[in-house]
Amino acid sequence: MEIEFKKTAGSTTAKCRGRLTIYTVAGVREAFNSIVGEGKPTTLNMEELVDIDTAGIQLLMALKRQCGVQGIELNIRNHSPILISILDLYGLAGYFGDRIVLGPSMRRDFSFAYGTKRVIHD
Amino acid sequence: MNYPEVNEVFFSECEELLQEIESVLLHLLEGIEDKETINKLFRHIHTIKGSAGIFGFEHIEAFAHGLENLLQQVREEKLHFTPQLAEYLLKCRDHLAQLVECAAANSIPDQDLLEQGEALTAGIREFMPAGNGQIDSPPTKRSAAIAPIPETDREEDTWHLSLRFKPDTFRNGFDPLSFIRYLNEIGRIVELRVIDRDLPPLTELDPENCHLGFEIRLRTPADEGEIRQVFEFVEDDCDITVAPEGGRSQPAPAARVAVGVTPATTARSEERLPLPTARKARKAKYIRVDSDKLDQLVNFVGELVISTAHICQTAHGRGYEDIAESTDTLTKLVGDIRDSTLQLRMIPIGGAFNRFNRIVHDLGQELGKEVRLEIHGAETELDKSVTEIISDPLMHLVRNAIDHGLETSERRAALGKNPEGTLRLNAYHETGEIIIEVGDDGAGLNREKILARAMKAGLVKAGETLTDTDIHRFLFMPGFSTAEHVTNLSGRGVGLDVVNKNIEALRGRVDIESQEGRGTTMRIRLPLTLAIIDGFLVNVAESSFIIPLDLVVECLQFSEEYLVHGNKKVMELRGEALPVIRLGEIFDVNGKKIERENIVVVRQAGKKIGLIVDELLGEVQSVIKPLGRIFGRTPGFSGATILGDGTVALILDVASLVGTMEKREKAEHKKRKKQISEPTPQHEIGPEAGSDDETEGQGHD
């Protein structure tokens, strides 16, 4: 997965393109480490995320949790359908706490029946 | 409804469930109490109740219902599980088993059984926490603890799944995603939580490891077996727990029990498509097979082996090279079939051992002794028929051990021993045999007592020196017992000789190892398979013999030079002393003197022996035909077999051969000793009379 960083003085945007799966997580981890290292509020733009699996979501969870521990603001925006799908199935909407925008056609596909409560990271 | 074949399945299922219930209760008695165990107990009772209801066995259903209510209280933690409760439930389980037996025998419970049931049911009420004293009547009413479930959901149940994936899950090619998605195909995930407790911090995380777990609530009409089947392929990479949530609304399990049932059954079961193996998804890898059919298969395979050997030999003998090559391949294939078929009959001995949990528990109580059962090697496999035959001998040895071997707790404490005695059941394989040990850490065998008893019975003369082994062998004589009191169970002296006979009938033997004050171990040796043998064929003069291949260590050419100087019965092999036996001598078959003899070194019970033979003819596999009754149990042979060309070869029983040799040697040795030690002339004429050792004053003829 390619990450295009756009850094300003006060924050960072990371546009993610491609796949975040078992095949790519090893490479992506370094990038995520740098996000934590810099400590600036960061937004992940997931519009062009084409594929994600459990390994991928696990890495995102690790990132989110680490940011929580260190008080770094992390947001995920423009969720692609594949990302919404896994967040729905795994009930992780509350874990990340981001606002997920469902297009009209998507409303039928996802129920978010559970896991929408905000999770307090300790 | 009453379909006999279907009933059969119900009864055998009940038998297994009751067995498991007993296991679980014994576990709970040891204090291993956890939610999962209690749930298991509940589910088993629930299944029995439900099935009994569908099949119309009202007594079973009613009694199980009472138990179910009681267990529900335990599950809801309104009732604490005490050892008393466990003991009581054991009694209830026994009663339930009796009811099932009754139904299986196609009769109704008699007055005694009914009264016993009422008494137990009343007793159950005593255990119930206040306010739940009412046991409502089955089957249509639901117990108060369960909320009524809306009509539309009647077919579905809610299950709780706990998944913990192991670190290598991704590496092994699995993704939890696919399995969890599939759950949505067989039902609806009502709730799911990802467990990230084991997820390391980002910097320490190896992203290719899987550290996630899942807690899932699933609503599905599927049963536990079908749910577990979803995870069949990832079993090794995931710890899975599946449990039903809350109480169930109707006797759903009945559908699983019905096998190949006609449309006359309830609509519900049709919808569920009862699969014969679905119920046992945990055991989904097994298929029930009629054991008679299996025996028949083994027979056929045996004949196949013989025929194939015949073809092979003929082809080689006539020089048909191309056919010979094919028959060689055929022989190998048949060998594989033979091995696989024999494997079918092998079952772990753990099944036979597990019964003893209950037996030891009951015996301990009855005899007022504290006993703990230790089982090792439960996974050791042996032929099914052998398992059945040793069951009784084992039982007797266990009873003996507890009754006579183990001391009372007071006595043990006084001796500085752990007041709780240990009974040890152990099984393992050793070169072609299976060894089963029954051991105790009790008082051991009292040599003096046995000797005294033997003398009293006239079996021993004063002054005779006997080894420990000899003394132990007295115990195997009919009617021999040193017990001071005869109990219901043992001490009558009718046991050990029967045990020995049964074991010898299986071509096995029993050894005793004992240390006074420390304990006794009875060791049973049995051959691994009764039907087909891999053997090494040898010739002595014109006769053919087969030596079990498992026992053969090596073969070499033999020369008189190898014999240790002065001793015709021992040779030296690479620095070791090796006792040798001339087969020709021992069986009295002597033909033309052959130029080069050969020796086959075998290992029997840890000891090596050399067998001197004429020709070595190589490996054969053949079916063991028992020797006819005329031959009784001729020492030295454990059966016969028909070779490819039709000749009969006798199969050597090396152990008994060695035994016979030892006996002969001892007799000779004794004879020699007698002449040395006796002061009065014996008037012996014979080879020994002219021996070199002379005592004073003794003349010889």
Interface residues (C-beta under 8 A of the other chain):
Chain A: I22 V25 A26 V28 R29 F32 N33 V36 D53 T54 A55 Q58 L59 M61 A62 L63 R65 Q66 V69 I86 L89 Y90 G91 L92 Y95 A113 Y114 G115
Chain B: F170 D175 P176 L177 I180 R181 N184 I189 V190 E191 L192 R193 V194 D196 L199 P200 P201 L202 T203 L205 P207 E208 C210 H211 L212 F214
